[in-house]
């Protein structure tokens, strides 16, 4: 199955990681690919990176893979070794023109379950995914002047 979590609201990465946690509980092998992310925020490792290391979940980031295209290719090449692959912010990379919609179609030949996240969506992506969830923030503490909160946002 291919799942997409997109939209302007908070919770896309959280939904992907929650699904991965459930899969991990069933003994599935997980690969997290931070297509547009690094494992650090404000000079500190982000919480999900720390947790994945503790659990033994494989995680690679843009800082290691050097480009979003390389990250996508890494995931496609690694697919046979994992049951679930998260491509975090891959949809944002499409919005930025760093990966094309056609390149994302490589996922159609992957047997692993794939979870794609990002704030971008285009109707032409619909046929690639089996589940599409749009997350919208009805209210967000960022709008009140709050910054990212350790443990909740990173």
N, C-alpha and C positions, 0 to 999 in steps of 0.2 A: 504494500500500500504506500501511496505517496500522500502526505499530509502537508497542508500549507496553513500557517498562522500568520495573518497579515493585518495591517490597519494601523491607525494612528494611536491606538490605545496601548497602555502598559499591559504586559503579560504574555507577549509572543514567545520570548525566550523561556519564561517561566512555564508556559504550557508545554513547550518542547521538552524541557528538562523534566517536568513532571511525568510526561509520557515515557521518557527514557528511564526514569526511576522505576516506574511500574514494570517496564520491560526487563530491567536489570533484576528486579525481584523475581522474575520468572526465568532467570538464568540466561537471558539473551545478552549477546555481545554488542556493546555500544561504541560508536565513534562520534565524537563531537568535533565539528569543524567550524571554527570561528572565522567565517569568510571575511568579515569586515571588523573583527574584534581582536584585541590583545588580551592576555590573561591578567593585565594590571589596570588599575584605576586609582588615581591619586597616589601613585607610588606604592601601591599595595596590591597583592594578589586578590582577585575578585573571589567572592564566596563560592560560586559554582566551580571555579577552577580548583580551589582547595578541596571541595567535596569530591569532585571527580578523581583527583589524585588519590584521596583516601580510599575511595571505593575501587580504584583500579580501572576506571573508565578511561579509555584513550581519548585524549584531547589534543588537537593541534590548532594553531592560530595563524592569522595573517602574518604575524611577525616571523614565523618559521617558514611559511609557504611562499611568502613574498608577493603574491598577487591573488586576487579573487579567482581568476581563471585557473591558476595553479591549484588553488584550494578545491575548486570544483573537480578538476581532473584527479586530484589526490583521492577525493571521495569516491569517484567512479572506479578508479583503479583498486581501491581498498574494499570495495563492496562485497566481494566474495568472502572476506574475513569477518564481516560484521552482520548482525541481524537488523540493527537500527543505526541509521546515520542521520545526525542532525547537521543541517547546513544553516547555521545561524547567520542571519542578515544577508543571505544569498539574494533575496528579493530586492533588498536595498542596492546591492551591487548591480543588479539589472537596471534599476532606476538611474544609477550613476553612469551607466554605459560601460561598465567594467566587465560585464558578462552579457551576452545577448540572450534573448528569449530562446532562440534556436539552440544555443549551447546548453541551456537548461534542459532541453529535450533529451540530452544524453541520459537523464535519469530514467527515462522510459525503458531502457534496457537493463536496469539494475534490479537484481532480485531482492536486495535488502529493502526493508521499510525505510523510507526517507521522509524526514521532516524538514521543511523549508520555512524560514521565518524572514520577516522584513516588513517595513512599512509601505512598500510599493505593491501595487496590484494592477494587472492589465487583463482584460477579459480573454486575451489570447493564451493566457497561462492555464485557463480552466481545464482544458483537456489533459493536461499533464498530471493533475492531482485528483485523488479519489475523495479527499475530504478537504474542504476549504472553510476556514473559520476566520471571520473578520472581528478584530478586537477594537472597540471604541471606548475611550475614556469618557464616562459620563461626568466625572469630577476627578480632578487630579491635584495632589498637594503641590506639584511643581507650579501650578498657576497661582498658588498662594505665596510664592516666593521661596518655597523650600527647595533645597538641593537634593541630589541623590542621597538616599539613606542607606548606610552600611547595613547589610543583612537583608534589606528589603529590595534594594535596587542593584546592589553590586556586592 
